[in-house]
């Protein structure tokens, strides 16, 4: 683990069901040691994890012909006619794009921050300071830092076809895709985000769903930090039901800053 890797990660959570706290989505998850992982289709940022798919030119696609076997040569020939894609060729290209997006949509992500005192984060993701923040021990979470850039990443889909025809390094393509899935526009840099992607064994997002809950050991949690405006009855409910090993802290409004103090 590198020296600049945060010791703790922070997951801001809002509360929606104040009438029955036991049925609130976020409270139920933390009390039952379940992390909420989301599909990119449910991210609040329209451009988060979006990848601009650049279609191959007919010439690029035709060049694959010299690198593939007999059956694939025939298929590629059916896709190009007089330097243009045929209807069959366009169907195949669109199918690859659709399959790619469906696969990426099924990936389960958990976004966390390295900053527990961001006024914007408390405002946007913790119910205007009425919610809470989970302080996770980073030693149990292999999250990677998000990059912030001016434009969303591009992916040349000719590489997807090369991979399909087994004439391309899948590892290299995987690194490109994972890097793209950790890229956001510059305006979100205040989030100081790290992203954890669930592996296949942990779970994928089922088609038509936006979330899955993945269990973890309660020892992964260092503390629960209560928002500056959290109601006392909510604090007492969480403290009463959390395991005894978990600490509790309070976010406090100071002059122009938010400070975290022990309870």
C-alpha positions, 0 to 999 in steps of 0.5 A, a space after each residue: 500500500 502506497 504512502 499516499 493511499 488514505 488510511 480511511 475512506 468515507 461513504 456519505 449516506 442520506 436518510 429518507 425514512 424518518 418515520 420508520 428508521 428500521 426500514 430506511 435503506 441506508 440505515 438498514 444497510 449499515 446496521 446489517 453490514 451491507 455495502 450498497 453498490 451501484 450501476 453506472 446507470 444510476 450515478 447522479 452525474 450524467 457523464 460518470 463512467 461514460 465512454 465515447 465509443 469510436 466506430 472503426 472505419 471500413 478500412 480498419 475493419 477490412 484490415 482485420 481480414 489478413 489476421 483472422 482464420 478462414 471463417 472470420 475472413 468470410 464474415 469480414 468480407 460480408 461486412 464491407 462492400 465497395 469501401 462501405 459497411 454493408 447492412 450486415 456490417 453495421 448490424 455487427 458493429 452496433 451489436 458489439 456496442 450494445 453488448 459492451 454497454 450492457 456488460 459495463 452497466 452490470 458492473 457494481 461500483 461503490 464510490 467513497 471519498 478520502 475527505 470527511 469534512 467536505 461541506 459540499 459532500 455533506 450537503 449533496 450526499 448526506 441529506 444537507 448534513 442530516 445524514 451520516 458518514 461511514 468511516 471505512 478502514 481502507 486496508 479492507 478496500 482496494 479502491 482506486 483514485 478517480 481521475 478528473 478530466 475536461 472530457 469523457 474518455 474515448 475507446 476505439 471499438 476496433 479493439 473490441 473486434 480485435 479481441 473478439 477475433 483473438 488478435 489483441 491483448 485483452 489485458 491492455 484493453 481491460 486497463 483502458 476500460 477500467 481507467 475510463 470507468 474511473 474518469 469524471 469531469 473536472 467539475 466533480 473534483 471536490 468529491 476526492 473520490 476513490 472507486 471500488 469495483 466488485 469482482 464477479 464473485 462479489 456480484 453483478 447488477 442484474 438487468 433492470 436493477 440499479 443496486 445490489 447490497 454486498 455483505 462485509 465484516 463489521 470490523 471494516 468500519 472504524 466509525 459512524 460520523 453523524 451529520 451536523 443536523 442529524 436528529 438526536 433520536 436518529 443518533 440514538 437509534 443507530 448507536 443502539 443497534 450498531 456493534 459495540 466495536 464501532 466508534 461514533 463521531 460528530 460533524 460540527 460546524 465551525 467558522 467556514 469549516 466542518 470539523 469531526 470530533 469524537 463522541 
